[in-house]
Amino acid sequence: MWLVVTAVAMLFAGLSSAYIVLRGLPTWQNIAVPSLVWVNTIVLVLSSFTLESARHAMKSDKYQSVTAWIGITAALGLGFLAGQIMVWRQLVAAGVYLPSTLHSSFFYVLTGVHGVHIIGGLVGLTIIFFKATRRRLTSANQEAFQVAAMYWHFMDAVWIYLFMLLMLA
């Protein structure tokens, strides 16, 4: 798992390094980022809290609560992705496309790559959801949950970093 986290961290480190360097060019033009990004951020941060609620329920082997909280976490993840698609649609409606400016290019690429990784996290949540429904996810056997939770929280942290990077341009 650490290999995956390290690879993802390096991917975003490289992209954000290029962003920071190119942001200093005289031709840099900021785009107006839709305010929906703030809502999406809250939704994703909330999903980390619901996942921790699942972890708490798992310590007591409360299977229905575990599956409910994992389901809510996945629904929030899907809501985040839907919200990001809406942000892209708002940008397109405003005439801001991938090649419009350097800022728009980085916005689309960084949020898109993050979205793909969120889809990967949703796959992990789906796996632990079904393990929990079959009672294969317990307080004594929770390795799959730990891996999925670590990845999900890491992607949440990456988003907070990207949010600050893109919003403070």
Residue pairs with C-beta under 8 A, 6 or more apart in sequence:
1 147
1 150
1 151
4 151
5 150
5 151
5 154
8 117
8 154
8 155
8 158
9 154
9 158
11 113
12 110
12 113
12 114
12 158
12 161
12 162
15 106
15 109
15 110
15 113
16 110
16 161
16 162
16 165
18 106
19 106
19 110
19 165
20 165
22 28
22 102
22 106
23 102
23 103
23 169
25 102
27 102
28 101
28 102
28 103
29 101
29 102
29 103
30 101
30 103
30 169
31 91
31 96
31 100
31 101
31 103
31 104
31 107
32 94
32 96
33 87
33 107
33 166
33 167
34 87
34 90
34 91
36 83
36 86
36 87
36 90
37 87
37 163
37 166
37 167
39 83
40 80
40 83
40 84
40 87
41 159
41 160
41 163
43 76
43 79
43 80
43 83
44 76
44 77
44 80
44 118
44 156
44 159
45 156
45 160
46 76
47 72
47 73
47 76
47 77
47 80
47 152
47 156
48 152
48 153
48 156
50 69
50 72
50 73
50 76
51 69
51 70
51 73
51 125
51 149
51 152
51 153
52 149
53 65
53 69
54 65
54 66
54 69
54 70
54 73
54 145
55 145
55 149
57 65
57 66
57 69
58 66
58 132
58 137
58 138
58 139
58 142
58 145
59 139
60 139
61 138
61 139
63 132
63 133
63 135
66 132
66 137
67 129
67 132
67 133
70 125
70 128
70 129
70 132
71 129
73 125
73 152
74 122
74 125
74 126
74 129
77 118
77 121
77 122
77 125
77 152
78 122
80 118
81 115
81 118
81 119
84 111
84 115
87 111
88 108
88 111
91 97
91 104
91 107
91 108
96 104
97 104
98 104
98 105
98 108
98 109
99 105
103 169
106 166
107 166
110 162
110 165
110 166
111 162
111 166
114 155
114 158
114 159
114 162
117 155
117 158
118 155
120 151
121 148
121 151
121 152
121 155
124 147
124 148
124 151
124 152
125 148
125 152
127 144
127 148
128 137
128 144
128 145
128 148
131 137
131 144
131 145
132 145
137 144
137 145
